Amino acid sequence: MNEVHDMLALGPVSTSPNAQPLAPPPSSKSSNGKRRKAERDLQQELDVSSEVLHLMGDIPPPILVTSRPALKPQIRHSRVTKWEWRPFTSSARTDGLALRHWANASENDDDYRFSSFNKQVDVVQYTDDEYERGLGRPDWTREETDQLMALCRQFDLRYPVIYDRWENVPSQPVKDMEDLKERYVEVSRNILALRNLLPDPAQKAALASLQFDKFKERERKRHLDLLFSRTQEEVDEEARLHAELLQHEERHAKLAKDRQEVILRFYKGLNPQEFANYNTKRRMIREASMNQAPTIIEGVTVTAEKLTPGLFLRSSKLSSVKPAMQAKYLAVIQELDIRPTDRPRMGTGAVSQRFEELKANVLQLLELRKMADKIETELRVHSHKRDLMVAGGVATDAKRVAESPAVEPDRKRVRR
């Protein structure tokens, strides 16, 4: 309790029985002016705003907040760089214009530093003889070709700008951007071929393959226009189809991996050459299945069976036991000292075939026995009916003979 009283500034607790309870401290009542003056003094001492001071209330802050004095800026006294107002020329210009600019006195630059960025395309030029020998075309005049090459040289093969500055000749068909590109590539290729500037055969072959297909370029732009003009529903549908395609490819890859693993396990320990001829063996088996007689290939018996159209399981070809004959089938199997839960431990083709033959023979035996019992039952019924009919016929004849003994002599007498 002493610690609590110390924290609350109430003083120590008296343990004597005669101790009197502590009286509450007298409340100090000051005027409003003195209170505001005290608040201003505390605000200046803490260097906080009045709002923060009102939030603090009468409780003083646990740590006195003091403001750090502002550091004076440190001015570094270094040597001043000297700059000069000097003239300069640029090698990128052909008119020799001289301009002035401020430059560092320690730098000695004869050429303008940004002139190295002036990159120009080396556009081929041709003579009249070269144009007549390999550049003439019915749909392109000399005037149009000269205009195109001049624009390519001026605007550095920027075809949107070239097409914007292009002026069509009234007597010629209207040219689009693809026509301009095709004509420039054709002129450059023919000029290099005429001048024989590429003696290397590989370079000549590369030059001959330099072609521009304007029809394919137009088709590409048409597809881009269709791509940009899609609606949000079409975009969502394409995204869904793409996700389905990825899932299909993933399943296909997993199936191929599982198939490869099965093949590796099947051909484990065999000659790699036999493993390499896996597809050949499959083709032989497929061709042998077209024959009528069974064929044995690599220990596999192939028979010409008529397959059911559509998807089906190979297990559907196995002999099935009807529920009504299940008990009889198990009884016959037990008579052969074979447990019903026994299965071929070595599932080879020969063992599985013998097991299926045994199963089929047992089912056939049960069917024959059922037919024999049915025929035997019908035979007993017909025999019983025959005995009844025979017994009834004998009794009728005996009764008829007994009733007419006197009539028969008269008939004999009349006949005589």
Backbone hydrogen bonds, N-H to C=O, Kabsch-Sander energy under -0.5 kcal/mol:
donor,donor_aa,acceptor,acceptor_aa,energy
5,H,1,M,-2.4
6,D,2,N,-2.3
7,M,3,E,-2.3
8,L,4,V,-1.9
9,A,6,D,-0.9
10,L,5,H,-3.3
11,G,5,H,-0.7
19,A,16,S,-1.2
29,K,27,S,-0.5
30,S,28,S,-0.6
35,R,31,S,-1.9
36,R,32,N,-2.5
37,K,33,G,-2.2
38,A,34,K,-2.4
39,E,35,R,-2.4
40,R,36,R,-2.4
41,D,37,K,-2.2
42,L,38,A,-2.5
43,Q,39,E,-2.6
44,Q,40,R,-2.4
45,E,41,D,-2.2
46,L,42,L,-2.8
47,D,43,Q,-1.7
48,V,43,Q,-1.2
53,L,49,S,-1.7
54,H,50,S,-2.2
55,L,51,E,-1.9
56,M,52,V,-1.6
57,G,53,L,-1.2
59,I,56,M,-1.1
66,T,64,L,-0.7
75,I,73,P,-0.7
76,R,74,Q,-0.6
77,H,75,I,-0.6
78,S,76,R,-1.0
84,E,103,A,-3.1
86,R,84,E,-1.0
86,R,101,H,-2.0
88,F,99,L,-3.4
90,S,97,L,-0.5
93,R,90,S,-1.2
99,L,88,F,-2.3
99,L,97,L,-0.5
101,H,86,R,-2.2
103,A,84,E,-2.6
105,A,82,K,-2.7
107,E,104,N,-1.1
109,D,107,E,-0.6
110,D,108,N,-0.6
112,Y,89,T,-1.2
115,S,112,Y,-1.7
116,S,113,R,-0.7
117,F,114,F,-1.1
118,N,115,S,-1.4
119,K,117,F,-1.7
123,V,121,V,-1.5
131,Y,127,T,-2.0
132,E,128,D,-2.0
133,R,129,D,-1.8
134,G,130,E,-2.0
135,L,131,Y,-1.6
136,G,131,Y,-0.8
137,R,140,W,-0.8
140,W,137,R,-1.0
145,T,141,T,-2.1
146,D,142,R,-2.5
147,Q,143,E,-2.1
148,L,144,E,-2.4
149,M,145,T,-2.4
150,A,146,D,-2.1
151,L,147,Q,-2.1
152,C,148,L,-2.4
153,R,149,M,-2.0
154,Q,150,A,-2.0
155,F,151,L,-2.7
156,D,152,C,-0.5
157,L,152,C,-1.4
158,R,155,F,-1.1
159,Y,157,L,-1.4
161,V,158,R,-0.6
162,I,158,R,-2.6
163,Y,159,Y,-3.1
164,D,160,P,-1.5
165,R,161,V,-2.0
166,W,162,I,-0.7
168,N,166,W,-0.5
172,Q,169,V,-1.5
180,L,176,D,-1.7
181,K,177,M,-2.2
182,E,178,E,-2.4
183,R,179,D,-2.2
184,Y,180,L,-2.1
185,V,181,K,-2.3
186,E,182,E,-2.2
187,V,183,R,-2.3
188,S,184,Y,-2.4
189,R,185,V,-2.3
190,N,186,E,-2.3
191,I,187,V,-2.3
192,L,188,S,-2.0
193,A,189,R,-1.9
194,L,190,N,-2.2
195,R,191,I,-2.2
196,N,192,L,-0.8
197,L,192,L,-1.3
204,K,200,D,-2.2
205,A,201,P,-2.5
206,A,202,A,-2.1
207,L,203,Q,-2.4
208,A,204,K,-2.4
209,S,205,A,-1.6
210,L,207,L,-1.1
211,Q,209,S,-1.2
214,K,212,F,-1.0
217,E,213,D,-1.8
218,R,214,K,-2.2
219,E,215,F,-2.0
220,R,216,K,-2.3
221,K,217,E,-2.2
222,R,218,R,-2.1
223,H,219,E,-2.2
224,L,220,R,-2.0
225,D,221,K,-2.3
226,L,222,R,-2.1
227,L,223,H,-2.2
228,F,224,L,-2.5
229,S,225,D,-1.5
230,R,227,L,-0.9
235,V,231,T,-2.0
236,D,232,Q,-2.4
237,E,233,E,-2.3
238,E,234,E,-2.2
239,A,235,V,-2.2
240,R,236,D,-2.3
241,L,237,E,-2.4
242,H,238,E,-2.4
243,A,239,A,-2.2
244,E,240,R,-2.2
245,L,241,L,-2.3
246,L,242,H,-2.2
247,Q,243,A,-2.2
248,H,244,E,-2.5
249,E,245,L,-2.6
250,E,246,L,-2.3
251,R,247,Q,-2.6
252,H,248,H,-2.6
253,A,249,E,-2.5
254,K,250,E,-2.3
255,L,251,R,-2.6
256,A,252,H,-2.5
257,K,253,A,-2.1
258,D,254,K,-2.6
259,R,255,L,-2.4
260,Q,256,A,-2.3
261,E,257,K,-2.2
262,V,258,D,-2.4
263,I,259,R,-2.3
264,L,260,Q,-2.4
265,R,261,E,-2.2
266,F,262,V,-2.2
267,Y,263,I,-2.4
268,K,265,R,-0.8
270,L,267,Y,-1.7
274,E,271,N,-0.7
275,F,271,N,-1.6
276,A,272,P,-2.1
277,N,273,Q,-1.2
278,Y,275,F,-1.1
281,K,277,N,-2.1
282,R,278,Y,-2.1
283,R,279,N,-2.1
284,M,280,T,-2.1
285,I,281,K,-2.5
286,R,282,R,-2.3
287,E,283,R,-2.4
288,A,284,M,-2.4
289,S,285,I,-1.7
290,M,287,E,-0.9
291,N,288,A,-1.4
295,T,302,V,-2.6
297,I,295,T,-0.6
297,I,300,V,-2.5
300,V,297,I,-1.8
301,T,299,G,-0.5
302,V,295,T,-3.7
302,V,300,V,-0.6
303,T,301,T,-0.5
304,A,292,Q,-0.5
305,E,303,T,-1.3
307,L,305,E,-0.7
316,S,313,L,-1.3
317,K,314,R,-1.5
318,L,315,S,-1.3
325,M,322,K,-0.9
326,Q,323,P,-0.9
329,Y,325,M,-2.5
330,L,326,Q,-2.3
331,A,327,A,-2.0
332,V,328,K,-2.2
333,I,329,Y,-2.2
334,Q,330,L,-2.3
335,E,331,A,-1.8
336,L,332,V,-1.2
337,D,334,Q,-1.6
338,I,333,I,-2.0
342,D,339,R,-1.6
347,G,345,R,-0.8
348,T,346,M,-2.6
352,S,348,T,-2.3
353,Q,349,G,-2.0
354,R,350,A,-2.4
355,F,351,V,-2.4
356,E,352,S,-2.3
357,E,353,Q,-2.3
358,L,354,R,-2.5
359,K,355,F,-2.2
360,A,356,E,-2.7
361,N,357,E,-2.6
362,V,358,L,-2.4
363,L,359,K,-2.3
364,Q,360,A,-2.4
365,L,361,N,-2.6
366,L,362,V,-2.4
367,E,363,L,-2.2
368,L,364,Q,-2.5
369,R,365,L,-2.6
370,K,366,L,-2.2
371,M,367,E,-2.3
372,A,368,L,-2.8
373,D,369,R,-2.6
374,K,370,K,-2.1
375,I,371,M,-2.6
376,E,372,A,-2.6
377,T,373,D,-2.2
378,E,374,K,-2.3
379,L,375,I,-2.4
380,R,376,E,-2.2
381,V,377,T,-2.1
382,H,378,E,-2.4
383,S,379,L,-2.3
384,H,380,R,-2.3
385,K,381,V,-2.2
386,R,382,H,-2.3
387,D,383,S,-2.4
388,L,384,H,-2.1
389,M,385,K,-2.3
390,V,386,R,-2.8
391,A,387,D,-2.7
392,G,388,L,-2.3
393,G,389,M,-2.0
394,V,390,V,-2.0
395,A,391,A,-1.6
396,T,392,G,-1.5
397,D,393,G,-1.8
398,A,394,V,-2.2
399,K,395,A,-1.9
400,R,396,T,-1.9
401,V,397,D,-2.3
402,A,398,A,-2.0
403,E,399,K,-1.5
404,S,400,R,-1.0
410,D,406,A,-0.9
411,R,407,V,-2.0
412,K,408,E,-1.8
413,R,409,P,-2.3
414,V,410,D,-2.6
415,R,411,R,-2.0
416,R,412,K,-1.5
